[in-house]
Amino acid sequence: MLMRAQFNNLDYRRHQINTLKVFNDNVVEVVELEEYCVHFESAARNFILTVLLTANFPNERPKLILSPTVQHCWVNPATGEVEKAPGLINYSPHSDLGRVVQVVIREFERFPPPVIKNNTTASNSNLILPLSINMSQSLDNINTVGAANNTVSTTQQQNINNYLSQQTSPHESSLSSSNLPNLSTLSLDELKQLDNDPEFFDDFIQEMSVVQQLNEELDSMINQVEYIARENLNKEGHLVELKRKLSDDVTTLKNLGEKCDQLNKKYLKKSDDYAPQHIRELLQIAVSTADTECERHVEQFLNGKIDVQTFLQNYTHSKKLSSERKAKEERLGQQLQALERAGF
């Protein structure tokens, strides 16, 4: 049962760490399951919020330390620890670590606090070290153990290099870590000056080969962007001309489409007029008209309205038309029936 409880506690600890990474950007793992750093900016100033997880976490609330130290009602000005944030005051094992840290960071981003100048260390630089590997702590550790060689420990140097590699972009990650300066080659006085003198720190960073290479690449990219911008401006006139031509073509296409619709309607009307079935119906009407004329001539003759010669001429003409039209109608009907039987 004890083994299972420890296993579940470890799983829940990992779950809480996952929420830290989900709700916050730029999370760097310093010590697995124990220490994490979150990088953020406020009022164009870089900050590091260090998250320390005790052995009893999540049953015990985490410890949040802000670097550089600021003047804020949530922060202890002596230690830089965030103590009075609502999420920490009301913390319980069921709280989300990621949301607690997110609220703290948003507070400092929305309302940038003034920095306590005695604790600012290279806050204007593009490169900030986590609190756990802060220069001042490194110097205190060196003085405490009385290191004879006045150098930074191998573990601290490794932590620094790991953090720098995690802060670089995917393009920068292709650079070899050998381009980074080895802090172990600096003397104790140089390390103290690096920690206390922002100008010396900035010069130290600018002299790094990796920074110089990045500056060269940045200049190259700026020149490339300017070249592309000039090319785009040169092609603007040609693009305007193409757009005008396209507009003219669209207008022409619209006119042709309207004309095509008119011709199509005319074609459909003519197609209906000259359809075989329609012609047959017209022939049937013409036969009926001719037969009516024949009957009218007979009636006029019987009533004595016309003489024999006139009757014969009119009647013969009407009867001939009726016979011709009837023959054409019958022949056309036979052809249509043959086509219908053939499946047309």
C-alpha positions in Angstrom: 0.0 0.0 0.0 2.9 2.4 0.8 4.5 1.7 -2.6 1.2 2.3 -4.4 0.7 5.6 -2.5 4.2 6.8 -3.4 3.5 5.8 -7.0 0.2 7.7 -7.1 1.8 10.7 -5.5 4.6 10.7 -8.1 2.0 10.5 -10.9 0.1 13.4 -9.5 3.3 15.4 -9.1 4.0 14.8 -12.8 0.5 15.9 -13.6 1.0 19.1 -11.7 4.2 19.8 -13.6 2.4 19.1 -16.9 -0.1 21.8 -16.0 2.8 24.2 -15.4 4.0 23.6 -19.0 0.5 23.7 -20.5 -0.6 27.1 -19.0 2.8 28.8 -19.3 5.4 29.4 -22.0 9.2 29.3 -21.7 9.2 26.7 -18.9 12.7 25.3 -18.4 13.4 22.2 -16.3 16.4 22.8 -14.0 16.1 19.8 -11.7 13.6 17.1 -12.7 10.5 17.0 -10.6 12.0 19.7 -8.2 13.0 23.0 -9.9 11.6 24.8 -12.9 12.1 28.3 -14.3 9.6 30.4 -16.3 10.9 33.2 -18.4 8.6 36.2 -19.1 8.8 39.9 -19.9 7.2 42.9 -18.3 7.6 46.5 -19.4 10.5 45.4 -21.8 12.3 43.9 -18.8 13.2 40.2 -18.5 12.2 38.2 -15.4 12.6 34.7 -14.2 10.1 33.0 -11.9 11.7 30.0 -10.2 9.3 27.2 -9.1 10.6 25.0 -6.3 8.7 21.9 -5.4 9.3 20.4 -2.0 9.4 16.7 -1.1 5.8 17.0 0.2 4.5 18.6 -2.9 1.6 18.6 -3.9 0.5 18.3 -0.3 2.6 21.3 0.5 2.4 24.5 -1.6 5.2 25.3 -4.0 7.8 28.0 -3.5 7.9 30.8 -6.1 10.9 33.1 -6.3 11.1 36.1 -8.6 14.4 37.4 -10.1 15.2 40.3 -10.1 13.4 41.2 -6.9 10.6 43.8 -7.2 8.5 46.0 -4.9 5.1 44.4 -4.9 2.6 43.5 -2.2 2.8 39.8 -3.1 6.7 39.7 -3.0 9.0 39.5 0.0 11.5 42.2 -0.8 14.3 40.5 1.2 14.1 37.1 -0.5 12.2 37.7 -3.7 9.7 35.0 -2.8 6.1 35.4 -3.9 4.2 34.8 -0.7 0.8 36.6 -0.8 -0.5 35.6 -4.2 -4.2 34.5 -3.9 -3.4 31.1 -5.5 -0.7 30.5 -2.9 -2.7 31.7 0.1 -5.6 29.5 -0.9 -3.5 26.6 -2.1 -4.7 23.0 -1.7 -3.5 19.7 -3.1 -6.2 20.0 -5.7 -5.0 23.4 -7.0 -3.4 23.5 -10.5 0.2 24.5 -10.3 0.1 25.9 -13.9 -2.8 28.2 -13.1 -1.2 29.5 -9.9 2.0 30.4 -11.7 0.0 31.8 -14.7 -1.9 34.2 -12.4 1.3 35.4 -10.8 3.0 36.1 -14.2 -0.1 37.9 -15.6 -0.2 40.1 -12.5 3.4 41.2 -13.1 2.8 41.6 -16.9 -0.3 43.7 -16.5 1.1 45.9 -13.7 4.9 46.0 -14.1 6.4 46.4 -10.6 9.5 48.6 -9.9 12.7 46.6 -9.6 14.8 46.8 -6.4 18.0 48.1 -8.0 20.3 46.3 -5.5 19.0 43.0 -6.8 19.0 43.7 -10.5 21.5 41.7 -12.4 21.7 42.1 -16.1 17.9 42.6 -16.3 18.3 44.6 -19.6 20.3 41.8 -21.2 18.7 39.3 -23.6 20.2 36.5 -21.5 19.0 35.9 -17.9 20.1 33.0 -15.8 17.7 31.1 -13.5 17.7 31.9 -9.9 19.1 28.5 -9.0 22.2 29.3 -11.0 22.4 33.0 -10.2 25.8 34.5 -10.3 25.6 35.8 -6.8 24.8 32.3 -5.4 27.6 30.9 -7.5 30.0 33.3 -5.8 28.5 32.6 -2.3 29.0 28.9 -2.9 32.6 29.5 -4.0 33.4 31.6 -1.0 31.7 29.1 1.3 33.6 26.1 0.2 36.8 28.1 -0.2 37.5 26.9 -3.7 41.2 27.4 -4.4 40.9 27.7 -8.1 38.3 30.6 -7.9 36.2 28.9 -10.6 32.5 28.0 -11.0 31.7 24.3 -10.3 31.2 21.9 -13.2 27.6 21.3 -12.3 26.8 25.0 -12.3 28.6 25.5 -15.7 26.5 22.5 -17.1 23.3 24.1 -15.8 24.2 27.4 -17.4 24.9 25.8 -20.7 21.7 23.7 -20.5 19.6 26.8 -19.8 21.3 28.7 -22.7 20.6 25.9 -25.1 16.9 25.7 -24.1 16.6 29.5 -24.5 17.7 29.5 -28.1 15.4 29.2 -31.1 15.4 26.2 -33.4 17.7 28.0 -35.7 20.1 29.0 -33.0 20.1 25.4 -31.6 22.2 24.4 -34.6 25.1 26.3 -33.1 27.6 24.3 -31.2 27.7 24.7 -27.5 31.5 25.1 -27.8 30.8 28.7 -29.0 29.6 29.6 -25.6 32.2 31.1 -23.2 33.4 28.8 -20.4 32.8 30.7 -17.2 35.2 28.4 -15.4 38.1 30.2 -17.1 37.2 33.5 -15.3 38.7 34.6 -12.1 36.7 35.3 -9.0 37.2 39.1 -9.5 35.9 38.8 -13.0 32.9 36.8 -11.9 32.1 39.4 -9.3 32.4 42.1 -11.8 30.2 40.1 -14.2 27.6 39.8 -11.5 27.7 43.4 -10.2 28.5 45.5 -13.4 25.7 45.4 -16.0 27.9 47.2 -18.6 30.6 44.6 -18.1 28.0 41.8 -18.4 26.6 43.4 -21.6 30.1 43.6 -23.1 30.8 40.0 -22.1 27.6 38.9 -23.9 28.3 40.9 -27.0 31.8 39.4 -27.3 30.4 35.9 -27.4 31.0 34.3 -30.8 27.5 32.9 -30.8 26.0 36.4 -30.3 28.3 37.9 -33.0 27.2 35.1 -35.4 23.6 35.8 -34.6 24.1 39.5 -35.2 25.7 38.7 -38.6 22.8 36.4 -39.5 20.3 39.1 -38.4 22.0 41.7 -40.6 22.0 39.2 -43.5 18.2 38.6 -42.9 17.6 42.4 -42.8 19.4 42.9 -46.1 17.4 40.0 -47.6 14.1 41.5 -46.4 15.1 44.9 -47.8 16.0 43.3 -51.1 12.6 41.4 -51.3 10.8 44.7 -50.4 12.5 46.5 -53.3 11.7 43.7 -55.7 8.0 43.9 -54.6 8.0 47.6 -55.2 9.5 47.2 -58.6 6.8 44.6 -59.5 4.0 46.8 -58.2 3.5 48.5 -61.6 3.4 45.2 -63.5 1.0 43.9 -60.9 -1.4 46.9 -61.4 -1.2 46.4 -65.2 -2.1 42.7 -64.8 -5.0 43.6 -62.5 -6.3 46.1 -65.1 -6.0 43.5 -67.9 -7.8 40.9 -65.7 -10.6 43.4 -65.1 -11.0 44.0 -68.8 -11.0 40.3 -69.5 -13.7 39.8 -66.8 -15.8 42.5 -68.5 -15.4 40.9 -71.9 -16.2 37.5 -70.5 -19.4 38.9 -68.9 -20.5 40.4 -72.2 -19.8 37.2 -74.1 -21.7 35.3 -71.4 -24.8 37.5 -71.9 -24.6 37.2 -75.7 -24.2 33.4 -75.3 -27.4 33.3 -73.2 -29.3 35.3 -75.8 -28.2 33.0 -78.7 -29.0 30.0 -76.6 -32.5 31.2 -76.1 -32.9 31.8 -79.8 -31.5 28.4 -80.6 -34.0 26.7 -78.2 -36.9 28.5 -79.8 -35.7 27.5 -83.3 -35.2 24.0 -82.1 -38.7 23.8 -80.9 -40.1 25.3 -84.1 -38.2 22.8 -86.3 -38.7 19.8 -84.2 -40.1 16.8 -86.2 -43.1 16.4 -83.9 -43.9 20.1 -84.2 -43.7 20.0 -88.0 -46.1 17.0 -88.0 -48.6 18.9 -85.9 -48.4 21.9 -88.3 -49.0 19.5 -91.3 -52.0 18.1 -89.6 -53.4 21.6 -89.0 -52.7 22.4 -92.7 -54.5 19.3 -93.9 -57.5 20.2 -91.8 -57.4 23.8 -93.2 -57.3 22.5 -96.8 -60.2 20.1 -96.2 -62.2 22.9 -94.7 -61.5 25.0 -97.9 -62.8 22.1 -100.0 -66.0 21.9 -98.1 -66.5 25.6 -98.4 -66.1 25.5 -102.2 -68.6 22.7 -102.4 -71.1 24.7 -100.3 -70.6 27.8 -102.5 -71.2 25.8 -105.6 -74.3 24.1 -104.3 -75.7 27.5 -103.2 -75.1 28.8 -106.7 -72.6 31.4 -105.6 -69.9 30.2 -108.1 -70.1 28.7 -111.5 -68.8 25.2 -112.5 -65.5 26.4 -113.9 -64.6 28.4 -110.8 -65.7 25.6 -108.5 -63.5 23.1 -110.3 -60.4 25.3 -110.2 -60.8 26.2 -106.5 -61.8 22.7 -105.4 -59.0 21.0 -107.3 -56.4 23.4 -105.9 -57.6 22.9 -102.2 -57.9 19.1 -102.6 -54.4 18.9 -104.1 -53.0 20.8 -101.1 -54.8 18.6 -98.7 -53.5 15.5 -100.4 -49.9 16.7 -100.5 -49.9 17.8 -96.9 -51.6 14.6 -95.8 -49.0 12.5 -97.6 -46.1 14.4 -96.0 -47.7 14.1 -92.6 -48.2 10.3 -93.0 -44.6 9.9 -94.2 -43.2 12.0 -91.4 -45.3 10.0 -88.9 -43.9 6.7 -90.2 -40.3 8.0 -89.9 -40.9 9.2 -86.3 -42.3 5.8 -85.4 -39.3 4.0 -87.0 -37.0 6.3 -85.0 -38.9 5.5 -81.8 -38.7 1.8 -82.4 -34.9 2.2 -82.9 -34.6 3.9 -79.5 -34.1 7.5 -80.7 
